[in-house]
Amino acid sequence: MNARRVLAAILAAVSVSACSRGETSDGDVRLSDVKLTGAGSSFAYPLYSRWASDYFARTGTQVNYQSKGSGAGIRQLSEMTIDFGGTDAPMTPEEMSKAKGGPVLHIPVAMGAVVVAYNLPEVSTQLKLTPAAIAGIFLGHITKWNDKQIASLNPGVALPNRDIIVVHRSDGSGTTFIWTEYLAKVSPEWAKQVGKGKEVKWPVGLGGAQNEGVSGQVKQLPGAVGYVELAFARQNQLSYAAVKNAKGKFISPSIESVTAAAAAIAAGLPEATDYRVSIIDAPGADAYPISSMTWALLYQNQTDKAKGKELVKFLKYGLTEGQASAKELDYAPLPSAMVTRLLKRLDTVK
């Protein structure tokens, strides 16, 4: 699938049009008095847009989700200016303590891969990269595509003597958190010099806003390399690397390899987990190492009874029937055992 973003925009437009008429496209659904607002993760924007359109057609409830980045989603939920947030980076204990509405629940809604996207017109073969090579590129140590560290991993590939142009996120980003958490885990130098977070001080590179901005820069600049969510790379027809995982296998990002990463972690989760868990560099033999969950954030104690009930219904829809949409849009669906637990967790919302 290479038109995910376009599909999401069309679906959102259809929903808005239906709202203006007071009905869905087939005229069967009356508008609900309840309207839900959410914001945050650009990684998850197409998924929430699809769910919002489908849920409106079913219930008449309007759900407006805005792609602003995970950092903005956390801030707006903390200030209680939205009903739910979207994030690819779990809230820190400090962020949790500052949330004005009390305890915040983290509900995983799907999983995805962050890929090493690159623009090399001369190369048609998928490149293979190790954690050391990726860290070297983003630390600024590897500056040419034909560097011996890359060439040795890709025998027989005619790599160009072209400068590497690093592209990274310029906004507070859950995708950046995933990326830097991975690099901090696999590279002691990165952990010491840069660390992990939604925003970091980049050693080298150009900035782009949201997944769209990074994928756009990589597409426009021959020699560029950046990190984006898998479907943004597919949508923009960008090449992306196979990455050596914890078991020493080069794994291409896919729904299956993300599911393998989750399966390697999920089996050991305790019943009482709060789901602020990482599947980065998971130990599974077929696991893609830069995989992550994306979370919906909501307050356990809702101040508006009607909105709270509708929000729980919307998220339960996403966790059940909406998982089919997740797969269609290149997200990895959640394991069924995890869905069962999450539905029970949503029942604790008051």
N, C-alpha and C positions, 0 to 999 in steps of 0.2 A: 504494500500500500504506500503511495507516495503523494497523497492529497489530503492528509489528515487535517492540516490547518485549514485548508479550504473548506472541507466538510464541516468542521466546527463552526466556521463563520456562517456558512449557509444555514446550518441548523439554528444558530443563534438568531439569524435574521428571520427565519420562519417563525420562531417562537415569538419574537417581537411583533411581527405582522399579525400573528394570531391573537396576541394580547390586545392589539389596537382594535380588533374586530369584536373582542369579547368572546372568542371561540377558537377552537383548534381548526386545522385545515378541513376536517370533515364535519365541523359544526356541532360535535356531540358533547363537548366538555364546557361547563360553565366556569368562569373565573372564580378562583378562591379569593377570600378576603385576606389571606395570609400571603405575604411576599417575603422571601428569604434573600439575604445578601451575603456573599462571600468574596474573598479576595486572597491573593497570594501566589503560590507556585505557578510559574509559567510552564513548567514541566507537566503539570496536571491540567492545564487549562482546557485542552481539547476534550479530555474525559469529562470534566465537570460541565462543559458546554453541551456535550451529547446527552449526558444524564438530565440536565436541566430541560432540554427540548423534549426528551421522551417522557419525563415526569410531568411536564406541563400538559402534554397531550393526554396523559392518563388522569390527572387530578385537577388541572386548572390552576395549580400553584406555580407562581412565577419564581424562579431561582436565578438571580443575577450574580454571576461569578466573574471577577475581573482579574486579569493576568498582570500582577504587579511585582512578582518576586516573593520568595518565601519570607524574607526579612520584613517586607511590608505587611504580609499576611499576619505574622506574629504580632507586629506593632498594633495593627488595627484591631485584632481580636483583644489584645491586652487593654486597649482603650475603649473597648466595647462599642466600636462604631460599625461592626459587621456582626452577622450571626454565626458565621463559621470562617475559619481560616484554612488555607492550604499551604503545606510546607513539605519540603524534601529534607529538612534538617530538624530533628526533634528539638523542642524548646529546652534550654538549659535550666538548671535549678534556679538561677537568678531570674531568668525570664519568667519562669513559672511563679515565682514569689511576687513579681510585679504585676501579674494579671489582675485587673480590678474586679473581675467577676468571680474570683475564687478558683477552686480546683479546675484544671483543664484536662480534658481527656484527649489522648492521641489515638485516633482510629485509622489504621492503615486502610487505604482504599484500593491500592494496586501497587505494582512493582515495575521498575523500569531499569534500563541500562544507560549509563553515561559513556559515550564513545569517544575515541580519539579520531576526530574527523580531520581530514587533510585534503589539500588541493595540489595534486601532482599530475598535470596533464600527460606527462611522459610515461606514467606508470599505470598499467592496467591490472596488474596482479595485486591482490590484497596484501598489504604489508603486515609483517609480524613485528611486534614490539614487546620488550621485556619491561618490568617495572623500572629497572635501572636506566634504560634508554628513555622512557617517558619522563622520569624525574630529571635526567640530564638535559632533555630538551627544554623543559619548563623552568629549570634553574639557569638556563642560558649557557650551559657547558657544551652542548652539542648544537652547532650553529649551521651545519650544512647537511643536506639530505643524503649525500654520499659519504658521510662520516663512517668510519670503520665499524663503530658500534652498531649502526643501523645496517650497514652492508653485510656484516657477518651473520646477521639474523635472517637475511633475505638473499641467499646465494642464487645467482642466475638472474636476479632482477637488476636491470640497468638503471641505477639511481642517478638522478641529475646532480650536477655540481651547482645546486641552487640554494640560496639562503633560506633558512627556516624562519618564518614569520609567526611568532606565537600570538594567539588571540585568546583573551580571557574575558570573563564577565566584569562589567564595570559597576553593577548594582549589587545590593545585598541579596545573595542567591543561595537557595538550597542546593542547586546543581553545583555551585562552587564548594559548598560544604561537603557534598559527596566526593567531589574530585580531590579536594585537599585532604579529606580524611583518608582516602586511598593512598595518596602520595606520602602522607605522614606515617602511614602504617608500613609502607614498603621501602621508604628511603629515610634513614636516620638523618642525613644531611637536610632533607626537606623539613623533617620534623623539628630540627633545631633552628634552621634559618627562617622558615616561613610559618610552619604550623598548620592548623586547620581552623576553618571558620566560614561563615557566610560571606565575610569580607576579609581579605588578607592583603599584605603588602607584596605585590608581585615583583619578582626579581627582573623579569623582562616582559615585553609584549604590549599589544594594543588592546584596548577595552571595547567591549560591545555590550549593549543593554539586552538582557534577557536571552533566552535560547535563540530567539529570532535574530538578534543582533550579532551574536557570535557566528551562527551558521551563515548569515549573510556576508560577514567579513571573510570567512574562510572561502566561501564560494567565489567571491570577487577577486581574491588575491592569490595568484599562483605561488606555491611555496608555503602557504599558510597552514597552520595546524591549530586546532582548538578542541574544546570539550563541549559536547552538546548531548541532549537526550536523543536516543536512537532514532525516533521517528522524525525529529527535525533534520537529522542527517539524511534519512531516506527521502523526506519530502523535498529537500534541496538537492537530491541526487549527488550527495557528497560521498567520497570514499571514506571508509573507516577501518581501523586496524583490528587484527586479532591480537589479543593480549595474553601473555603467559600467566597462568593462574598459580595458586598456591601448591598445586600438585605437579607443576611443571609442564602443563599442556597449554598450547596456544588455542584460545577459545574465541570464536567470533561472537559478538553480541547478538542475542536473539531472545524471543519469548522463552524458548526451551532452556537456554543457558542461564537466564535470570531465574526461572523457576527452580533450576537445579541449585542455584545459590541459596534461595529461600528454603528449600527442602533440607539443606545441610544445617541450617540454623534452627528452623521452626520446631524440629522434633525435640530439641532440648529446652524449649521455653517452658517455664513454670506456669501453672494455671493462673497465678495472680500477677503475671507480668503487666506492666503498663504500656508495653509495645513501643517504647522508645529504644528500639534495638537496631543494631547494624547488621547488614548482610555483606558488608564490604570484605573482599578477599576471603570469601567463604571457603571451607576446606573441601567441598565436593569436587570430584574429578572432572566433572563436566560443567562446573560453575564458572560463569563469566565474573571476573573479579571486581568490576566496577558497577555493581548492582545495588539498588536501594529500594526501600519502600517510599511511597509518598503518603502523607498523613492528612486527614481532616482534623482540625482542632475545634473543639466546642467546650463550653462550660458545662460541668456536671450539674450545676444548679442554675436552671434557666429562669430569667426574670419575667419573661412573657410566656405564659402557659401555652397559648395557641401556637406561637412560633416554635417553642421548644418541642411540642408534640410533632409538628410538621417537619422540623429539622431531623428528628429521629427517624421519621418515616422515610424521608428523602435519602438519608444515609443507609438505612436498611435496604432500600431499593437498590442503591449502588452496590452494596455488598452481595446482593443476591442476583436479581435479573440483570443488573448493570454490569456484572462481571463479563458477560458475553460481549458487551460493547467495548470493554477494556481490551479484550483480545483483538477485536476488529481494528482497534486504533493503535495496535502495536505495544500495548502494555501487557505485562504478565499478570494473569489473574491470581488472586490470593489462594493459597491452599484451602481446601474445603474445611479442614479441621480448625484452621484459624478463623474462618468466617463464622463458624458456629460459636466460637468463644467471643468474637467481636459483637455478634448480635446480642449475646447475654450482657456484654459490657454496656451496650447502648440502653439496655433496660434499666441501668442504674441512674440514667439521667432523670432529674427531678424537675 
